Amino acid sequence: MPESFIQVKDHGPLRVIHLCRAPVNVLHPPMMAELQTALDGAAADARVRAVMLSGEGERVFSAGVSVGDHSRELVAAAMQSFHRLLHTLLNFPLPCAAAVHGAALGGGCELALACDVILSTPQAKWGQPEIKLGSVPMPGILLLQGRLPPNVIAEWVLGGEPVSGVEAHRLGVVNQLLPEDGFFQACRDSMERYTRMSRPVLTVAKRALNQARLQRFDGGIGLLEQLYLNDLLPLADAEEGLVAFAEKRPAVWQHR
């Protein structure tokens, strides 16, 4: 049997999809394909009225897309898979939530931002640290629009420093802070407000919300993909950032 990187559990009409790739739930193409299949299945299942993504383990929700898949040889395919996954979440026909316990960084942060509702512990870490690796969080720049003021988005993208769940809640990224003890049960309890609603009415409401969000995402992601592939990847510093990360050393920027 092929290795599975997610677990799917139903709690009544709430379907919970757990990210299960130890130690930090790094997203790679096989895991993204499983997530895509699970989301498609949930959307088609008449018993489901809401979906929640969570990360297994105490350390992270997800540390993002595999750094190895950012190499020049693999990045285009990995980017397409990840952007398709984000599009699926943004266009999902039912309420979807991210339950963030630990850290949501890089692509993990973007995965959560693509959900309707974000639940977080106060101790969770949020951020887009890609700049420290000689990269740029293209989907994050789009997904943060409307959630944060432009100057705060600039701080996240250009500085790369994470913020706590408390700060992310204050800024409006996180909908609800829930205590560390009993976090996942509290998240399931919070999602009950959606599962009590009419499924067809929920789908109409989601279509209205989705159309507004997808105009921004679909209208911009193609342009930013080309900027990433054509302007960022050829830089020597883009390669140095990935190599330095893999070798666990500080990057030595050549500024070219």
Secondary structure, DSSP 4 states (H G I P E B T S, - for coil): -----EEEEEETTEEEEEE--TTTT-B-HHHHHHHHHHHHHHHH-TT--EEEEEESSSS-SB--B-GGGGSTTTHHHHHHHHHHHHHHHHT-SS-EEEEE-SEEETHHHHHHHTSSEEEE-TT-EEE-GGGGGT---HHHHHHTBTTB-HHHHHHHHHH---EEHHHHHHHTS-SEE--STTHHHHHHHHHHHHHTS-HHHHHHHHHHHHHHHHHHHHHHHHHHHHHIIIIITTSHHHHHHHHHHHTTS-------
